[in-house]
Amino acid sequence: MPNPNRGSCGFKSTEFEQEYERPSKSQLKREMTGLQKLGQELIDQPRDRVKRVPMPEDVRDAILECQKIKDHEGRRRQLQFVGKKMRTLDETEVALIQKTIDSWKGASKSDTAAMHALERKRDKLLANDTAVTELMAEYPEIDAQQLRTMIRNARKEQAESKPPKAYREIFQLLKELSKVKTAGSADDAEGDDEEDDE
């Protein structure tokens, strides 16, 4: 006689499975790992930057403490503790922290691009005297004699394989000039906004 509980007896194989409302173990593990990585990103940042991130005080303290620890095992344990603290945050707090970290990444990319542009400008100044004339036309406030002396010294340093002191000074000068220009253009934009309001 066939067993009535086998095969085509009319019940579904999923009939006796329990339905869970909570996430699976794998999902929880993925979320925990994600929070641990977020904590690690914060630990890798400079202390003053971490202090400006909007988060609860106990989480910030755990991260700052982890930055101080040099011992490998101690640091690993503190990182685990940071992960545990990160799991106490609600979704909005985590989203705010992630948004802050993403904004740093965008800012650092634009900073890097600006730095490379200044380096190319410096190399043009050393390679070509017309670039010097163009720079002085762009920034009339620049001390022409000082700039020419710096360029002459940088060329001499390169020719004699000396430490690049003047080469770095030119970069710093260009950096200061670009800051002045950026601040000036921001002031102009504010002035335009005020005129639009009137």
VEXLUM-514089 format. One line per field, with one value per residue (C-alpha): residue number from 1; x, y, z. Coordinates in pm, 1 decimal. Example, Ala and Ser with C-alpha at 12.3 -4.5 7.8 and 13.67 -1.06 7.14 Angstrom:
BEGIN
nr: c(1:2)
xx: c(1230.0:1367.0)
yy: c(-450.0:-106.0)
zz: c(780.0:714.0)
***
This chain:
BEGIN
nr: c(1:2:3:4:5:6:7:8:9:10:11:12:13:14:15:16:17:18:19:20:21:22:23:24:25:26:27:28:29:30:31:32:33:34:35:36:37:38:39:40:41:42:43:44:45:46:47:48:49:50:51:52:53:54:55:56:57:58:59:60:61:62:63:64:65:66:67:68:69:70:71:72:73:74:75:76:77:78:79:80:81:82:83:84:85:86:87:88:89:90:91:92:93:94:95:96:97:98:99:100:101:102:103:104:105:106:107:108:109:110:111:112:113:114:115:116:117:118:119:120:121:122:123:124:125:126:127:128:129:130:131:132:133:134:135:136:137:138:139:140:141:142:143:144:145:146:147:148:149:150:151:152:153:154:155:156:157:158:159:160:161:162:163:164:165:166:167:168:169:170:171:172:173:174:175:176:177:178:179:180:181:182:183:184:185:186:187:188:189:190:191:192:193:194:195:196:197:198)
xx: c(0.0:144.8:238.2:-16.5:249.6:471.9:476.1:145.9:-59.8:-162.3:59.3:329.2:684.6:692.5:379.9:571.6:847.7:834.2:824.8:1068.9:1007.5:1366.5:1659.9:1867.4:2200.3:2380.6:2204.8:2293.2:2655.9:2672.1:2531.4:2778.1:3070.5:2953.8:2938.0:3281.3:3424.5:3258.6:3423.1:3758.9:3723.5:3668.5:3969.3:4188.5:4093.5:4278.4:4155.7:4029.5:3819.2:3664.9:3575.8:3360.7:3155.5:2799.8:2778.0:2713.4:2993.3:3057.8:3113.3:3348.9:3545.4:3584.9:3716.5:3959.1:4081.9:4143.3:4355.6:4588.8:4647.4:4962.1:4968.4:4827.7:4611.1:4490.7:4397.8:4212.8:4007.9:3934.0:3825.6:3582.9:3453.9:3412.0:3210.5:2990.9:2937.7:2856.5:2579.8:2406.5:2350.7:2018.0:1986.7:1973.7:2293.0:2474.1:2349.8:2475.0:2818.9:2836.0:2735.0:3012.3:3274.7:3152.1:3182.9:3545.8:3620.7:3474.6:3666.0:3992.0:3954.1:3904.9:4196.3:4420.7:4316.2:4387.1:4728.9:4819.4:4710.9:4943.7:5230.3:5178.1:5171.3:5500.4:5663.0:5548.6:5704.4:6038.4:6027.0:5901.7:5956.5:5630.5:5445.9:5608.1:5478.2:5129.0:5129.3:5230.7:4951.9:4701.9:4822.7:4946.6:5007.1:5285.4:5643.0:5804.3:6163.3:6099.3:5926.5:6209.1:6467.0:6272.7:6252.2:6624.6:6709.8:6477.9:6639.1:6983.0:6873.0:6752.5:7069.9:7295.0:7068.7:7032.8:6737.8:6429.9:6389.2:6300.4:6095.6:5874.8:5862.1:5719.2:5449.5:5359.5:5343.6:5109.5:4898.2:4861.0:4773.3:4502.7:4356.6:4340.2:4175.0:3920.0:3835.8:3799.1:3565.5:3355.1:3322.6:3218.2:2951.7:2813.6:2807.5:2612.6:2363.2:2306.4:2245.9:1996.2:1807.9:1757.4)
yy: c(0.0:342.7:585.0:872.8:1121.0:1079.7:1229.1:1346.8:1352.2:1715.7:1910.5:2154.5:2106.4:2467.5:2412.6:2323.2:2585.0:2871.2:3222.0:3460.8:3832.6:3907.5:3922.1:3610.6:3543.1:3617.3:3953.5:4044.3:3946.0:4164.5:4461.1:4406.1:4386.2:4705.6:4890.4:4754.5:4890.1:5226.7:5235.3:5144.6:5432.4:5671.9:5530.1:5591.0:5962.0:6242.9:6301.8:6657.3:6530.4:6251.6:6504.0:6695.2:6390.3:6399.1:6087.3:5992.2:6075.4:5713.2:5603.5:5895.3:5817.6:5450.6:5558.6:5815.5:5557.6:5305.5:5563.4:5585.0:5209.8:5084.7:4723.7:4491.4:4273.3:4568.5:4757.6:4456.4:4423.8:4797.2:4776.7:4498.7:4731.1:5014.2:4774.3:4688.2:5059.8:5123.3:4860.2:5070.2:5352.2:5385.3:5403.8:5784.8:5821.2:5566.9:5742.9:6078.8:5935.1:5771.5:6099.2:6283.0:6025.6:6042.8:6422.7:6388.7:6155.9:6402.1:6689.8:6496.6:6411.6:6777.8:6875.0:6623.1:6752.7:7112.0:7011.0:6838.7:7150.4:7364.0:7120.0:7141.2:7520.8:7518.3:7289.1:7525.7:7819.6:7637.8:7525.4:7840.8:8213.9:8307.3:8118.2:8356.7:8656.8:8502.1:8439.3:8799.2:8922.3:8698.5:8811.1:9173.4:9184.0:8923.6:9034.4:8978.6:8997.7:8745.9:8506.7:8525.2:8463.2:8157.4:8019.2:8079.9:7903.8:7610.6:7563.6:7573.2:7316.1:7082.7:7123.6:7053.9:6782.5:6980.6:6954.1:7123.4:7415.8:7685.7:7429.8:7384.4:7758.7:7815.0:7556.6:7731.5:8067.2:7925.0:7766.1:8101.0:8277.1:8019.5:8062.9:8440.0:8390.1:8140.6:8374.3:8664.9:8471.5:8362.1:8728.7:8821.8:8550.3:8679.6:9031.8:8907.2:8731.3:9051.8:9244.8:8979.0:9012.5:9387.3)
zz: c(0.0:-96.1:177.0:174.6:294.8:-11.4:-355.8:-500.5:-184.4:-207.5:34.1:-73.9:40.4:170.9:378.7:695.4:657.6:901.9:759.0:924.8:956.0:1051.5:803.3:735.5:906.6:579.7:547.7:907.1:848.1:533.1:726.8:1014.0:771.0:598.3:931.1:1026.0:696.6:757.5:1101.5:942.4:693.3:982.9:1171.5:863.8:855.0:1041.2:1397.8:1336.7:1046.0:1257.9:1528.7:1276.2:1170.4:1309.2:1530.2:1894.2:2137.7:2244.4:1882.0:1816.8:2134.7:2029.8:1686.8:1830.6:2083.0:1803.0:1617.2:1919.3:1951.4:1776.2:1903.4:1633.6:1859.5:2067.6:1753.7:1613.6:1934.4:1937.9:1572.2:1672.8:1947.1:1694.2:1475.6:1776.5:1847.1:1478.6:1501.9:1769.7:1516.3:1340.8:962.0:943.0:1149.7:930.3:614.7:747.6:824.6:478.6:313.0:500.9:393.6:31.8:36.3:152.9:-137.0:-387.0:-230.3:-228.7:-599.6:-689.2:-460.2:-635.7:-977.8:-869.2:-735.2:-1064.6:-1255.5:-1039.6:-1097.2:-1475.2:-1452.3:-1258.6:-1517.2:-1795.5:-1609.5:-1590.0:-1952.8:-2121.8:-2058.3:-2234.7:-1958.3:-1707.9:-1904.2:-1921.1:-1545.1:-1472.3:-1701.9:-1518.8:-1173.0:-1197.1:-818.5:-845.3:-771.2:-1113.7:-989.4:-710.0:-953.8:-1208.0:-931.0:-811.4:-1165.3:-1226.9:-895.4:-974.2:-1317.1:-1155.2:-894.2:-1168.0:-1372.4:-1073.2:-920.8:-599.0:-354.8:-510.8:-268.7:-524.7:-720.1:-410.4:-345.8:-694.7:-623.5:-294.8:-473.4:-740.2:-467.5:-286.3:-612.8:-690.9:-339.3:-389.6:-729.1:-585.4:-297.4:-540.6:-771.1:-469.6:-363.1:-718.7:-716.6:-384.1:-525.4:-828.5:-600.4:-402.5:-725.4:-838.2:-510.4:-561.1)
***
